[in-house]
Amino acid sequence: MKTVLFVCVHNAGRSQMAAGFMRTLGAGKVEVLSAGSAPKDAINPVAVAAMAEVGIDIANNVPKVLTAEAVQQSDVVITMGCGDACPFRS
């Protein structure tokens, strides 16, 4: 199974939404991770509401810190274009 990591600075909005879509659309065929270089304490409630509108629940997700291990275990790393860049190279 391939692993995809979505990276955003706060891991509270865009990367969590992207991960939610990938989990849903991937239907168990891909492992999905998300993380941020400066994670917030909670997911942005606007992101939770927007995803709920399309039937995807991310309300219980928790922002996670970006680690070298997460990058190294991922087959694909996608940065969300929000001023963050993956600080690791494999």
C-alpha atoms as one frame of an Amber mdcrd trajectory, in Angstrom:
protein
   0.000   0.000   0.000   1.324   3.458  -0.907   1.502   6.234   1.698   0.667
   9.872   0.950   1.589  12.715   3.323  -0.101  16.129   3.089   1.897  18.989
   4.627   0.674  22.440   5.640   2.124  24.839   8.214  -0.626  24.470  10.827
  -2.088  21.095   9.786  -5.473  22.467  10.781  -7.195  23.185   7.471  -5.975
  22.495   3.936  -3.833  19.453   4.697  -6.543  17.929   6.905  -9.146  18.508
   4.195  -6.903  17.000   1.515  -6.234  13.997   3.741  -9.964  13.585   4.341
 -10.659  13.561   0.602  -7.805  11.110  -0.047  -9.001   8.739   2.686 -12.531
   8.802   1.301 -11.622   8.549  -2.370  -8.804   6.075  -1.739 -11.251   3.724
  -0.024  -8.566   1.932   1.999  -6.187   1.524  -0.947  -3.752   4.197   0.258
  -2.421   5.123   3.681  -2.963   8.829   4.349  -0.967  11.044   6.697  -1.004
  14.778   7.336   1.300  16.991   9.366   2.547  20.542   9.803   5.741  22.333
  10.730   3.914  24.457  13.331   0.680  22.568  14.100  -2.233  24.300  15.806
  -4.020  22.854  18.822  -7.170  21.893  16.903  -8.651  21.591  13.425 -10.153
  24.803  12.045 -13.934  24.606  12.593 -14.537  26.135   9.146 -12.642  23.211
   7.571 -14.656  20.735   9.647 -17.923  22.377   8.533 -16.902  22.490   4.861
 -15.973  18.808   4.861 -19.200  17.893   6.667 -21.097  19.558   3.819 -19.681
  16.919   1.450 -20.139  14.067   3.912 -16.562  13.738   5.161 -15.997  13.878
   8.926 -12.662  15.329  10.043 -13.972  16.650  13.370 -11.933  14.228  15.465
  -8.659  14.740  13.607  -5.761  16.248  15.527  -2.983  18.394  14.029   0.371
  16.587  14.051   3.944  17.792  13.862   5.913  17.059  10.694   8.702  14.575
  11.365  11.513  13.133   9.294  10.027   9.687   9.912   6.667  10.665   8.391
   8.418  11.986   5.293  10.668   8.951   4.970   7.805   6.461   5.291   5.736
   8.285   2.640   5.810   7.427  -1.038   4.430  10.866  -1.922   4.675  14.143
   0.015   2.338  16.946  -1.047   2.818  20.456   0.310  -0.309  22.567   0.245
   1.287  25.775  -1.079   0.769  27.697   2.135   4.325  28.866   2.708   5.543
  25.526   3.971   8.052  23.266   2.309   9.101  19.772   3.180  12.374  20.305
   5.082  13.544  16.737   4.472  14.817  14.914   1.430  14.987  11.156   1.103
